[in-house]
Amino acid sequence: MAYRAVTYFTDLLDHAHEYHAGDPYPRKGLSVSPGRLRELAGNSNRRGIPLIEEIKEKKQTRKKKATEE
């Protein structure tokens, strides 16, 4: 699963690494526990608001070419 920041925050468990809205979470090279993902995606963190959200993958549909019809 992929996540992204929905608002600016600093990750206190990652040496205060800054995340801006739209940044991927976690940063490259960092592993986080499922519990940490739940904490940041919910309201049980210090800010009391969701800080990250899961990125829903879009299903890619393949269009038929005129020669395939």
KEDREN-20954 format. One record per residue (C-alpha): x, y, z; residue number from 0. Coordinates in nm, 2 decimals, m for minus. Each point is the difference from the previous one (the first is absolute). Example, Ala and Ser with C-alpha at 12.3 -4.5 7.8 and 13.67 -1.06 7.14 Angstrom:
REM residues 2
PT        x        y        z   seq
PT     1.23    m0.45     0.78     0
PT     0.14     0.34    m0.07     1
//
This chain:
REM residues 69
PT        x        y        z   seq
PT     0.00     0.00     0.00     0
PT     0.12     0.35    m0.07     1
PT    m0.08     0.31     0.21     2
PT     0.04     0.37    m0.04     3
PT    m0.01     0.29     0.24     4
PT    m0.32     0.20     0.01     5
PT     0.14     0.29     0.20     6
PT     0.34     0.12     0.11     7
PT     0.15    m0.18     0.30     8
PT     0.33    m0.11     0.14     9
PT     0.04    m0.37     0.08    10
PT     0.13    m0.01     0.35    11
PT     0.10    m0.36    m0.03    12
PT     0.22     0.09    m0.30    13
PT     0.23     0.27     0.14    14
PT    m0.27     0.27    m0.07    15
PT     0.00    m0.07    m0.38    16
PT    m0.24     0.25    m0.17    17
PT    m0.28    m0.11    m0.22    18
PT    m0.21     0.24    m0.21    19
PT    m0.34    m0.07    m0.13    20
PT     0.03    m0.24    m0.30    21
PT     0.34    m0.14     0.11    22
PT     0.02    m0.38    m0.01    23
PT     0.01    m0.17     0.35    24
PT     0.22    m0.15     0.11    25
PT     0.30     0.16    m0.16    26
PT     0.23    m0.23    m0.21    27
PT     0.20    m0.23     0.21    28
PT    m0.22     0.02     0.31    29
PT    m0.21    m0.29     0.13    30
PT    m0.29     0.07     0.23    31
PT    m0.22    m0.24     0.19    32
PT    m0.37    m0.05    m0.08    33
PT    m0.08     0.15     0.34    34
PT     0.19     0.32    m0.09    35
PT    m0.19     0.02    m0.33    36
PT    m0.33    m0.03     0.19    37
PT     0.10     0.26     0.25    38
PT     0.09     0.26    m0.27    39
PT    m0.30    m0.09    m0.22    40
PT    m0.24     0.04     0.30    41
PT    m0.04     0.26     0.27    42
PT     0.20    m0.18     0.28    43
PT     0.31     0.20    m0.07    44
PT     0.12     0.32     0.17    45
PT    m0.18     0.23    m0.25    46
PT    m0.32    m0.19     0.04    47
PT    m0.07     0.00    m0.38    48
PT     0.08    m0.24    m0.28    49
PT     0.35     0.09    m0.14    50
PT     0.02    m0.26    m0.27    51
PT    m0.24    m0.18    m0.23    52
PT     0.02    m0.32    m0.20    53
PT     0.04     0.06    m0.37    54
PT    m0.26    m0.20    m0.19    55
PT     0.14    m0.15    m0.31    56
PT    m0.20     0.06    m0.31    57
PT    m0.07    m0.30    m0.21    58
PT     0.14     0.05    m0.34    59
PT    m0.23    m0.10    m0.29    60
PT     0.15    m0.08    m0.33    61
PT    m0.17     0.16    m0.30    62
PT    m0.04    m0.21    m0.30    63
PT     0.18     0.11    m0.31    64
PT    m0.19     0.02    m0.32    65
PT     0.19    m0.30    m0.13    66
PT    m0.12    m0.21     0.30    67
PT    m0.37     0.05    m0.05    68
//
